[in-house]
Amino acid sequence: DDINAKMSTYVADSELSKINQSAAGQWLPISDDLYRVVQPALTISTASHGAFDITVGPLVNLWGFGPPGRPQHIPDEQTIKSVMAITGYQKIHLRESPRAIRKDADAIYLDLSGIAKGYAVDAVAALLEQTALKNYMVEIGGEIRAYGMNTEGEYWRIGIEKPVTDERAVERVIHLRDTGMATSGNYRNFYDMSGVRFAHIIDPATGKPVVQQLASVTVLDKACMMAD
């Protein structure tokens, strides 16, 4: 609840929402939690040459995958380009001590949907480990971290969903051993308009939903946030 209250764009008075509503050019104090998410997000953005970008929020909203809901019409090229002009991870800056964030433009809008759930999983796992709990599995919205054994004394068996829209079925079962896992695809969060399917994964380079043959990708990493 605490992390959600800090990082959700669906909570109007969340810490993230207040940053999104703030003016440019000023250093805004931020919580340790938010710093620990935004800092690696910027590192990943640099490493991926912008393929991952938490400033993509205005495009997520434009295409109907954010709080405003579905659009009535497919966005035109001019609108897409104008929204792309207010995105770019290079336009946000972090200060480590005291921890703060600064935006280069008022309209910069951060969306942590691609990383915050993984961080929350790690935070819950850390809380469990403080109690000396040796066996657990934490799951939030499909992001998972497993440690130790299940009740049968085996490593946790996790089913990866078959990436199809018309049924719920298991594609593959894997054993998680002291690691995190995240799966994403275009087979659940989408809509059809004018005979075209639009999915929730936005390409920052084009400003549009990704069009590709990959239906689903699963990543394993010791930290669920990094897998996410």
PyMOL commands that set and color helices and strands:
alter all, ss='L'
color gray80, all
select helices_A, chain A and resi 2-7+15-20+32-47+54-62+77-84+89-91+116-130+224-227
alter helices_A, ss='H'
color red, helices_A
select strands_A, chain A and resi 28-29+92-95+100-103+136-140+143-147+156-161+170-176+179-185+190-193+196-199+202-203+208-209+216-221
alter strands_A, ss='S'
color yellow, strands_A
deselect
rebuild
show_as cartoon
